[in-house]
Amino acid sequence: MNATRPDPNAPPGELGDLLRYWRDVRGMSQLDLSLEAGVSQRQISFIESGRSVPGRETLLTLAQTLDVPLRERNALLLAAGYAPVYSEAPWNAAEMRSVIHALERVVRQHEPYPAIVMDRHWNVLMTNAAAPRFFGCFIDMAARGGPRNMLHLMFDPRGMRPFLDDWKTVARSLLQRVHRESVGHAVDAGTKRLLDELLVYPDVPRDWKTHHGPSATPTMPVIPLGFVRDGAVLRYFSMVTIVGAPQNVVAQELRLECLFPADDETEARHRQLLAAHSAQP
């Protein structure tokens, strides 16, 4: 495929539909997009109606202005008849070596607290040693088949759900996070499928989209994730890290989540818990 000229065999109308979709997602009119991107409103109208195909640079400018995720930018290029420009090599490909080494260093340094690297759909790609040890204090992790998905682990009644304190609040906050942390703040087909699967689990709160948390005055700046063990609640909060200035599709979609104790009591109990678990035969 020629990288500089449109492919005449590209599906008619697909490019216009995609551009209109992203404009709608971002809440921008044709005029708004025109002013922000420096592309005439007339040209944008012609693209969306299928009357013209823009040059590659113009299309990339529109995608940049709309903050379209890299994977979907490739889809826009293909719809216009151009070759993709962003690599879709897997997360463990040779070109990702420097990023993977950095992630390995970070998760290792986060011991003895769990650190997990996930893809855009919360599938686990990498952990430090503390993560499976911690969750293994509650359930038999070896009995769960792969690929492992953190949200299914939390929602599954045979997983961590029986050990979660204040289940409905946690479930609401996790479902809201799926939307909030979606790549490009847009729910793709895979994320939609994941949400549908989570909502099949029993007793998942249906008001999660409109519920804004406890009505009482909050005592912490975040909603903690509480795990019940031996009658005590261990409370954690998480920090999520993404790769800056990505030029690879998968690099943009990687998310590193690190759990931290939310209070001194949890920090002490956490160390005791992992030490006791490691001492078991």
KEZAMAR-154829 format. One record per residue (C-alpha): x, y, z; residue number from 1. Coordinates in steps of 0.001 Angstrom, whole numbers, plus 500000, padded with zeros to 6 digits. Each point is the difference from the previous one (the first is absolute). Layout:
+--------+--------+--------+-----+
|      X |      Y |      Z |   n |
+--------+--------+--------+-----+
|      X |      Y |      Z | NUM |
...
+--------+--------+--------+-----+
//
This chain:
+--------+--------+--------+-----+
|      X |      Y |      Z |   n |
+--------+--------+--------+-----+
| 500000 | 500000 | 500000 |   1 |
| 501325 | 503459 | 499089 |   2 |
| 500647 | 502072 | 503121 |   3 |
| 499499 | 503338 | 498234 |   4 |
| 496942 | 499473 | 497829 |   5 |
| 496531 | 498766 | 500934 |   6 |
| 499075 | 496450 | 499080 |   7 |
| 497085 | 500180 | 497551 |   8 |
| 498722 | 496700 | 501427 |   9 |
| 499457 | 501414 | 503498 |  10 |
| 496381 | 499469 | 501154 |  11 |
| 497930 | 503052 | 499005 |  12 |
| 498610 | 502016 | 502875 |  13 |
| 501980 | 498177 | 502718 |  14 |
| 502477 | 502857 | 500513 |  15 |
| 497204 | 502550 | 500288 |  16 |
| 498145 | 497865 | 502528 |  17 |
| 503142 | 499552 | 502110 |  18 |
| 500862 | 503700 | 499964 |  19 |
| 496432 | 500941 | 500909 |  20 |
| 500045 | 497425 | 502819 |  21 |
| 503125 | 501491 | 501591 |  22 |
| 498713 | 503526 | 499561 |  23 |
| 496805 | 498970 | 501799 |  24 |
| 501996 | 498258 | 502767 |  25 |
| 501948 | 503205 | 500618 |  26 |
| 496895 | 502166 | 499771 |  27 |
| 501422 | 502146 | 497203 |  28 |
| 498082 | 501520 | 497134 |  29 |
| 501503 | 500166 | 496533 |  30 |
| 500706 | 503669 | 500640 |  31 |
| 501719 | 499239 | 503323 |  32 |
| 502195 | 497378 | 498355 |  33 |
| 500754 | 502344 | 497120 |  34 |
| 501190 | 502766 | 502301 |  35 |
| 502070 | 497671 | 502207 |  36 |
| 501623 | 498039 | 497163 |  37 |
| 500433 | 502779 | 497458 |  38 |
| 498064 | 498013 | 497392 |  39 |
| 497081 | 501619 | 498179 |  40 |
| 496514 | 499071 | 501140 |  41 |
| 499130 | 499379 | 496354 |  42 |
| 502725 | 497352 | 499717 |  43 |
| 498880 | 498312 | 503230 |  44 |
| 496444 | 499936 | 498677 |  45 |
| 501160 | 498451 | 496732 |  46 |
| 502015 | 497333 | 501854 |  47 |
| 497047 | 499035 | 502194 |  48 |
| 497632 | 499844 | 497027 |  49 |
| 502435 | 497844 | 498024 |  50 |
| 500461 | 502619 | 497290 |  51 |
| 503768 | 500286 | 500538 |  52 |
| 502937 | 498223 | 501625 |  53 |
| 502518 | 502191 | 501850 |  54 |
| 503756 | 499760 | 499741 |  55 |
| 501671 | 497850 | 502612 |  56 |
| 501458 | 502948 | 501918 |  57 |
| 496632 | 501749 | 500084 |  58 |
| 498349 | 496839 | 501306 |  59 |
| 502645 | 499593 | 502698 |  60 |
| 499517 | 503641 | 500990 |  61 |
| 496268 | 499412 | 500415 |  62 |
| 500676 | 496840 | 502027 |  63 |
| 502491 | 501843 | 502213 |  64 |
| 497536 | 502823 | 500607 |  65 |
| 497304 | 497480 | 500951 |  66 |
| 502433 | 498117 | 502270 |  67 |
| 499235 | 496757 | 498181 |  68 |
| 501902 | 497034 | 501551 |  69 |
| 502854 | 498657 | 497873 |  70 |
| 498272 | 496717 | 499200 |  71 |
| 496972 | 501883 | 498664 |  72 |
| 502241 | 502422 | 498087 |  73 |
| 501267 | 496994 | 498070 |  74 |
| 496379 | 499083 | 499288 |  75 |
| 499361 | 503500 | 498645 |  76 |
| 503049 | 499733 | 497747 |  77 |
| 498911 | 496602 | 498690 |  78 |
| 496495 | 501295 | 499313 |  79 |
| 501548 | 502788 | 497935 |  80 |
| 502168 | 497530 | 498083 |  81 |
| 503289 | 500781 | 501744 |  82 |
| 502392 | 497670 | 501764 |  83 |
| 499978 | 500149 | 503827 |  84 |
| 502821 | 502048 | 501517 |  85 |
| 499852 | 498761 | 503606 |  86 |
| 501515 | 496635 | 500811 |  87 |
| 497634 | 497410 | 501454 |  88 |
| 502793 | 497642 | 501067 |  89 |
| 499158 | 498011 | 503174 |  90 |
| 500985 | 501252 | 503433 |  91 |
| 502961 | 497599 | 500240 |  92 |
| 501399 | 500756 | 496523 |  93 |
| 503654 | 501014 | 499590 |  94 |
| 499064 | 503634 | 499324 |  95 |
| 498326 | 500143 | 503415 |  96 |
| 503089 | 498765 | 501862 |  97 |
| 500881 | 503335 | 501647 |  98 |
| 496425 | 500521 | 501196 |  99 |
| 499749 | 496446 | 501331 | 100 |
| 503315 | 500315 | 501851 | 101 |
| 498759 | 503216 | 501612 | 102 |
| 496749 | 498330 | 501063 | 103 |
| 501902 | 497016 | 501408 | 104 |
| 502143 | 502383 | 502034 | 105 |
| 496998 | 501868 | 501385 | 106 |
| 497991 | 496916 | 500988 | 107 |
| 503076 | 498478 | 501633 | 108 |
| 500679 | 503148 | 502022 | 109 |
| 496392 | 500056 | 501231 | 110 |
| 500473 | 496877 | 502139 | 111 |
| 498515 | 498991 | 502406 | 112 |
| 496807 | 501547 | 498594 | 113 |
| 498201 | 498774 | 496868 | 114 |
| 500868 | 501562 | 496645 | 115 |
| 498250 | 498884 | 496808 | 116 |
| 500428 | 500882 | 496316 | 117 |
| 496803 | 499657 | 497952 | 118 |
| 498807 | 500589 | 496463 | 119 |
| 497080 | 502252 | 499052 | 120 |
| 497489 | 497311 | 501037 | 121 |
| 501511 | 499302 | 503433 | 122 |
| 501689 | 496753 | 498945 | 123 |
| 503122 | 499379 | 502097 | 124 |
| 503263 | 500101 | 498056 | 125 |
| 502541 | 500242 | 502809 | 126 |
| 500126 | 500126 | 503807 | 127 |
| 502575 | 500189 | 502724 | 128 |
| 500396 | 497069 | 502400 | 129 |
| 497820 | 501689 | 502627 | 130 |
| 496827 | 500058 | 497877 | 131 |
| 499353 | 496241 | 499714 | 132 |
| 501252 | 499508 | 503567 | 133 |
| 497501 | 502568 | 501285 | 134 |
| 496991 | 498664 | 498103 | 135 |
| 501141 | 496469 | 500847 | 136 |
| 499384 | 500842 | 503654 | 137 |
| 496274 | 500015 | 499159 | 138 |
| 499452 | 497571 | 497111 | 139 |
| 501834 | 497278 | 498104 | 140 |
| 501405 | 502022 | 497106 | 141 |
| 501357 | 496859 | 498325 | 142 |
| 496429 | 498745 | 499578 | 143 |
| 499070 | 503014 | 497837 | 144 |
| 500711 | 499527 | 496324 | 145 |
| 501548 | 502632 | 497766 | 146 |
| 500049 | 502524 | 498644 | 147 |
| 499333 | 501643 | 503324 | 148 |
| 497821 | 503075 | 500079 | 149 |
| 500042 | 502253 | 503068 | 150 |
| 496377 | 501058 | 499742 | 151 |
| 498723 | 496445 | 499645 | 152 |
| 502164 | 499102 | 503015 | 153 |
| 498253 | 502711 | 502034 | 154 |
| 496431 | 499343 | 498795 | 155 |
| 500043 | 496185 | 499978 | 156 |
| 498306 | 498472 | 503087 | 157 |
| 502609 | 497235 | 499727 | 158 |
| 502782 | 502583 | 499894 | 159 |
| 500750 | 502971 | 502252 | 160 |
| 496438 | 501280 | 500288 | 161 |
| 499152 | 498150 | 503268 | 162 |
| 502965 | 501734 | 501629 | 163 |
| 499165 | 503531 | 498835 | 164 |
| 498711 | 502397 | 502630 | 165 |
| 497007 | 502176 | 498995 | 166 |
| 499528 | 498073 | 496747 | 167 |
| 497473 | 502327 | 498376 | 168 |
| 502139 | 503114 | 500439 | 169 |
| 503047 | 498178 | 498660 | 170 |
| 498056 | 498626 | 497032 | 171 |
| 498659 | 503446 | 499110 | 172 |
| 503433 | 501602 | 500211 | 173 |
| 501584 | 497267 | 497861 | 174 |
| 497333 | 500259 | 497312 | 175 |
| 500396 | 503769 | 499955 | 176 |
| 503759 | 499540 | 499672 | 177 |
| 499496 | 497851 | 496898 | 178 |
| 498360 | 502994 | 498331 | 179 |
| 502304 | 502635 | 501438 | 180 |
| 503233 | 498162 | 499161 | 181 |
| 499005 | 498769 | 496534 | 182 |
| 502691 | 500836 | 497446 | 183 |
| 499151 | 503375 | 498523 | 184 |
| 497027 | 500153 | 502401 | 185 |
| 497980 | 497974 | 497488 | 186 |
| 498383 | 496621 | 500610 | 187 |
| 501094 | 497680 | 497190 | 188 |
| 498321 | 496719 | 499062 | 189 |
| 502277 | 497964 | 502278 | 190 |
| 499307 | 502242 | 502983 | 191 |
| 496265 | 499856 | 499280 | 192 |
| 500210 | 496205 | 499934 | 193 |
| 501899 | 500017 | 503310 | 194 |
| 497340 | 502190 | 501624 | 195 |
| 497256 | 497693 | 498746 | 196 |
| 501818 | 496994 | 501483 | 197 |
| 500413 | 501720 | 503372 | 198 |
| 496339 | 500975 | 500151 | 199 |
| 499032 | 496321 | 499660 | 200 |
| 501452 | 499237 | 503440 | 201 |
| 497365 | 499882 | 502783 | 202 |
| 499074 | 503097 | 501992 | 203 |
| 502065 | 502461 | 497974 | 204 |
| 498585 | 503485 | 500785 | 205 |
| 498048 | 501335 | 497029 | 206 |
| 500230 | 503634 | 501079 | 207 |
| 503780 | 500159 | 499596 | 208 |
| 499820 | 502632 | 497226 | 209 |
| 498166 | 502537 | 502156 | 210 |
| 501153 | 499068 | 503506 | 211 |
| 502540 | 502501 | 501322 | 212 |
| 501316 | 498193 | 503041 | 213 |
| 499091 | 500028 | 503713 | 214 |
| 497780 | 502854 | 501139 | 215 |
| 501934 | 500403 | 503231 | 216 |
| 502945 | 502391 | 500138 | 217 |
| 503007 | 498044 | 498704 | 218 |
| 502841 | 499368 | 502446 | 219 |
| 502505 | 499133 | 497248 | 220 |
| 500884 | 501689 | 496695 | 221 |
| 499317 | 496753 | 498110 | 222 |
| 497591 | 497064 | 500210 | 223 |
| 502154 | 497250 | 501536 | 224 |
| 499935 | 496418 | 498836 | 225 |
| 499383 | 497922 | 503120 | 226 |
| 500812 | 496296 | 500382 | 227 |
| 498650 | 498071 | 502993 | 228 |
| 502383 | 497541 | 501635 | 229 |
| 499607 | 498384 | 503459 | 230 |
| 497329 | 502528 | 500980 | 231 |
| 502140 | 503031 | 499140 | 232 |
| 499750 | 502261 | 496937 | 233 |
| 503181 | 500774 | 498099 | 234 |
| 499540 | 503240 | 498072 | 235 |
| 501944 | 500973 | 496880 | 236 |
| 499918 | 502644 | 497315 | 237 |
| 501552 | 499817 | 496558 | 238 |
| 502074 | 502180 | 497717 | 239 |
| 499765 | 499462 | 496253 | 240 |
| 502883 | 500843 | 497660 | 241 |
| 499939 | 500195 | 496195 | 242 |
| 502803 | 500354 | 497456 | 243 |
| 500704 | 503578 | 498996 | 244 |
| 500108 | 501068 | 496317 | 245 |
| 499315 | 496516 | 498572 | 246 |
| 500624 | 499230 | 496326 | 247 |
| 499030 | 496341 | 500237 | 248 |
| 496348 | 498940 | 500326 | 249 |
| 500637 | 497555 | 502829 | 250 |
| 502285 | 502440 | 501831 | 251 |
| 497110 | 502458 | 500132 | 252 |
| 497691 | 497320 | 501381 | 253 |
| 502264 | 498706 | 502796 | 254 |
| 499003 | 500858 | 503561 | 255 |
| 502066 | 499432 | 503122 | 256 |
| 497994 | 499800 | 503218 | 257 |
| 501750 | 500077 | 503377 | 258 |
| 498161 | 499331 | 503266 | 259 |
| 501000 | 501950 | 503113 | 260 |
| 498839 | 499554 | 503618 | 261 |
| 497443 | 502682 | 500870 | 262 |
| 500948 | 500077 | 503686 | 263 |
| 502719 | 498920 | 502421 | 264 |
| 497977 | 497049 | 501295 | 265 |
| 499628 | 498584 | 496498 | 266 |
| 503713 | 500439 | 499336 | 267 |
| 500881 | 497966 | 503108 | 268 |
| 497359 | 497324 | 499351 | 269 |
| 501036 | 499710 | 496352 | 270 |
| 503570 | 499115 | 500901 | 271 |
| 498824 | 497519 | 502601 | 272 |
| 497576 | 498402 | 497546 | 273 |
| 502593 | 499497 | 497273 | 274 |
| 502557 | 498701 | 502491 | 275 |
| 497507 | 497433 | 501349 | 276 |
| 499015 | 498956 | 496484 | 277 |
| 503657 | 499553 | 498967 | 278 |
| 500638 | 497843 | 503078 | 279 |
| 497274 | 497523 | 498999 | 280 |
| 501242 | 496728 | 498451 | 281 |
+--------+--------+--------+-----+
//
